[in-house]
Amino acid sequence: MASVTLKNVSKAYGDVLISKNVDLEINEGEFVVFVGPSGCGKSTLLRCIAGLEDITSGDLYIGEERMNDVEPSKRGVGMVFQSYALYPHLNLYDNMSFGLKLAKADKKEIDRRVEHAAEILQLGHLLERQPKALSGGQRQRVAIGRTLVSQPNVFLLDEPLSNLDAALRVNMRSQITKLQRQLGCTMIYVTHDQVEAMTMADKIVVLDAGYVAQLVSHLSYTTTQTTASLQASLVHLR
């Protein structure tokens, strides 16, 4: 795991500024949630951390290393998208091990990592099944497992529960939070759902029009006054 530091980070597309002068410190092992309405820049900021988007100005550090010009595959991050992006013709084992096979990892090491991830995510009995035989929640766990086997220093999750129904979202929120606590990993999670933010995060980053509108730690928002302030901010941003 590693810390993530953004120093005066901005992202623009042409003349349109999406993320604006973001200063943020994410500690090792911290679960941070970016929350805000559509178009506030939360997914763009996550993609900048992943290296899928170039930073227009400012500096990004993962651990002690400046990452502005480092390609995504060398940043030590793993990303889970809103879409499961599973290969329909491959079984769960092959989906989860695909990246390791491309990297020509040792077969025994691949088996060890996949079996370990499957045990954590309660997928061990499903490894021979194809994605079409799984529920939405199981498919999302496979997508998380595929990232888990790569052993990233930082997990990035971009609205991973948006395609699930309400009951499954509640269950998956609990499972992701439990996974993060169990692994002790640094995790950055994007959502527009204030309930997800307040039930999962160690730290909440409220984004509005590309700016950090509010930054609240778990110890703060467990107090009535801060919770009311945070809820008011989130309602205002809808």
C-alpha positions in Angstrom: 0.0 0.0 0.0 1.1 3.6 -0.5 0.0 7.1 0.2 -1.4 9.4 -2.6 -0.7 13.1 -2.7 -2.1 15.7 -5.1 -0.5 19.1 -5.1 -2.4 21.9 -6.8 -3.6 19.4 -9.5 -5.7 20.7 -12.4 -7.1 18.9 -15.5 -8.4 20.7 -18.5 -9.9 19.6 -21.9 -9.0 22.5 -24.2 -10.3 25.6 -22.5 -12.6 23.7 -20.2 -11.2 23.2 -16.7 -12.6 20.0 -15.1 -10.4 19.6 -11.9 -9.3 22.8 -10.3 -6.3 23.3 -8.0 -6.9 20.1 -6.0 -4.7 19.6 -2.9 -5.2 16.3 -1.2 -3.3 13.9 1.1 -4.4 10.3 1.2 -2.6 8.2 3.8 -1.4 4.6 3.5 -4.3 2.2 4.2 -6.9 4.9 4.1 -10.4 4.5 2.5 -11.2 7.7 0.8 -14.5 8.4 -1.1 -14.9 11.1 -3.8 -18.5 12.1 -3.8 -20.5 14.7 -5.8 -23.0 15.1 -8.6 -22.4 14.1 -12.3 -19.9 16.4 -13.9 -18.1 17.5 -10.7 -14.8 16.0 -11.8 -14.6 13.0 -9.4 -14.1 10.3 -12.1 -11.7 12.6 -14.0 -9.6 13.0 -10.9 -9.6 9.3 -10.3 -8.4 8.7 -13.9 -5.7 11.2 -13.4 -4.4 9.3 -10.4 -4.6 6.1 -12.5 -2.7 7.7 -15.4 -5.5 7.3 -17.8 -5.7 11.1 -18.1 -2.8 13.4 -18.2 -2.6 16.1 -15.5 -2.6 19.6 -17.0 -0.8 21.2 -14.1 0.3 20.4 -10.5 2.0 17.2 -9.1 0.8 13.7 -8.3 2.8 11.5 -5.9 2.2 7.8 -5.1 4.3 7.1 -2.1 7.4 9.3 -2.5 7.5 9.1 -6.3 6.2 11.8 -8.6 3.9 10.1 -11.1 3.0 12.8 -13.7 5.0 11.2 -16.5 4.8 7.6 -15.3 2.7 5.3 -17.5 -0.3 3.6 -15.9 1.1 0.1 -15.8 4.0 1.3 -13.7 2.1 3.3 -11.1 1.2 0.3 -8.9 -2.5 1.1 -9.1 -5.4 -1.2 -9.9 -8.8 0.1 -11.1 -12.3 -1.3 -11.0 -14.7 0.4 -13.4 -18.5 0.8 -13.4 -18.6 -1.8 -16.2 -17.5 -5.3 -15.1 -15.6 -5.7 -18.4 -15.3 -9.5 -18.0 -14.4 -11.7 -21.0 -17.7 -13.6 -21.6 -15.9 -16.7 -23.2 -13.5 -17.1 -20.3 -14.3 -18.7 -16.9 -13.7 -16.9 -13.6 -10.2 -18.3 -13.1 -9.1 -17.1 -16.6 -10.8 -13.7 -16.2 -9.0 -13.1 -12.9 -5.6 -14.4 -14.0 -5.7 -12.8 -17.5 -3.4 -9.9 -16.6 -0.9 -12.1 -14.8 -0.7 -14.5 -17.8 0.0 -11.5 -20.1 2.8 -10.5 -17.7 4.1 -14.1 -18.0 3.9 -14.7 -14.2 4.8 -18.1 -12.9 2.0 -20.6 -13.0 2.2 -21.5 -9.4 2.2 -17.8 -8.4 -0.9 -17.2 -10.6 -2.7 -20.1 -9.0 -1.8 -18.9 -5.5 -3.0 -15.3 -6.1 -6.2 -16.4 -7.8 -7.1 -18.9 -5.1 -6.3 -16.4 -2.4 -8.4 -13.7 -4.0 -11.3 -16.1 -4.6 -11.2 -17.2 -1.0 -11.4 -13.6 0.2 -14.2 -12.8 -2.2 -16.1 -16.1 -1.6 -15.7 -17.1 -5.3 -13.7 -20.3 -4.8 -16.6 -22.6 -5.8 -17.4 -20.6 -8.9 -13.9 -20.5 -10.6 -15.0 -22.8 -13.5 -18.1 -20.8 -14.3 -18.5 -18.2 -17.1 -19.7 -14.7 -16.3 -23.2 -15.4 -17.9 -23.8 -17.9 -15.0 -23.2 -15.3 -12.3 -25.4 -12.7 -10.6 -24.5 -9.0 -10.8 -22.9 -9.0 -7.4 -20.8 -12.0 -8.2 -19.6 -10.4 -11.5 -18.6 -7.3 -9.6 -16.6 -9.4 -7.1 -14.8 -11.1 -10.0 -13.9 -7.6 -11.4 -12.6 -6.7 -7.9 -10.7 -10.0 -7.8 -9.0 -9.4 -11.1 -7.6 -6.2 -9.7 -6.8 -7.8 -6.3 -4.5 -10.5 -7.9 -2.3 -7.8 -9.4 -1.5 -6.7 -5.8 -1.7 -2.9 -6.4 -0.4 -0.4 -3.9 -3.6 1.7 -4.5 -7.1 0.5 -5.4 -9.2 2.8 -7.5 -13.0 2.1 -7.8 -15.1 4.2 -10.2 -18.8 3.9 -9.2 -18.5 0.1 -9.1 -22.0 -0.5 -7.7 -24.0 1.7 -10.1 -25.3 -1.2 -12.1 -26.6 -3.2 -9.1 -30.1 -3.1 -7.6 -30.6 -1.5 -4.2 -30.4 -4.7 -2.1 -27.2 -5.8 -3.9 -25.6 -2.4 -3.4 -26.1 -2.6 0.4 -24.5 -6.1 0.4 -21.6 -5.1 -1.8 -20.9 -1.9 0.2 -20.4 -4.1 3.2 -18.2 -6.5 1.4 -16.0 -3.8 -0.1 -15.6 -2.1 3.2 -14.7 -5.5 4.9 -12.2 -6.3 2.1 -10.5 -2.9 2.5 -10.2 -3.4 6.3 -9.0 -7.0 5.9 -6.3 -6.0 3.4 -5.4 -2.7 5.0 -5.0 -1.3 1.5 -5.2 2.3 0.2 -8.5 2.6 -1.6 -10.1 5.6 -3.4 -13.8 5.1 -4.3 -15.9 7.3 -6.5 -19.7 7.6 -6.0 -22.6 10.1 -6.3 -24.4 8.3 -3.5 -24.0 10.1 -0.1 -25.1 6.9 1.8 -22.2 5.0 0.3 -19.8 7.8 1.1 -20.9 8.1 4.8 -21.1 4.4 5.5 -17.8 3.3 3.8 -15.2 6.1 4.1 -12.4 7.0 6.5 -12.3 10.3 4.7 -14.9 12.0 2.4 -13.9 14.4 -0.3 -16.9 16.4 -1.5 -16.3 17.7 -5.1 -18.2 20.6 -6.7 -17.5 21.9 -10.2 -14.0 20.5 -10.0 -13.1 22.0 -6.6 -12.8 20.3 -3.3 -15.8 21.8 -1.5 -15.4 19.9 1.7 -13.0 17.4 3.3 -14.3 15.4 6.2 -12.7 12.5 8.2 -14.7 9.7 9.7 -14.0 10.9 13.3 -15.5 14.2 12.3 -18.6 13.1 10.5 -19.6 10.8 13.4 -20.5 14.0 15.3 -24.0 15.4 14.8 -22.9 18.9 13.9 -20.4 17.7 11.2 -22.9 15.1 9.8 -25.5 17.8 9.4 -23.0 20.1 7.6 -21.9 17.3 5.3 -25.5 16.2 4.5 -26.3 19.9 3.8 -23.4 20.1 1.4 -24.4 16.9 -0.4 -28.0 18.0 -0.8 -26.9 21.3 -2.2 -24.8 19.6 -4.8 -27.5 17.3 -6.2 
